[in-house]
Amino acid sequence: MNRLLFALAEFLSKPPGFFFVIAAMAVSTALVPFGLTEVVTYALSVAAIVITGVVLIQGYRDTAAIHAKLDEIVVALRETRNDVVGLEHEDPDKIRQELERLEKEASNKASASM
């Protein structure tokens, strides 16, 4: 199922997929004079849900790629600590605690260097 969703998101996030959605919406709208308002409403609702899913999937992929790249940078820099690698998989409270700790630590280092 994931492959299908990712393939659909990949197709719909490119110009041909966008044009397909626009054409489907135009055809649905053209059906209104023939008394198919319910069909049009249904089709446009489904299109809106699909587009929302595409945005969410693309956002997930982008975020996952950014995390992988940042983790690679953290691991590659020998003087960095690796305790934050994989933090994105923790619960929100743990992430907030780590963020507060890092901000406090950065603030202390900035104050010490002045």
Sequence and secondary structure as in RCSB ss.txt:
>XXXX:A:sequence
MNRLLFALAEFLSKPPGFFFVIAAMAVSTALVPFGLTEVVTYALSVAAIVITGVVLIQGYRDTAAIHAKLDEIVV
ALRETRNDVVGLEHEDPDKIRQELERLEKEASNKASASM
>XXXX:A:secstr
 HHHHHHHHHHHTSHHHHHHHHHHHHHHHHTGGGT HHHHHHHHHHHHHHHHHHHHHHHHHHHHHHHHHHHHHHH
H TTS  TTTTGGGS HHHHHHHHHHHHHHHHHHHHHH 
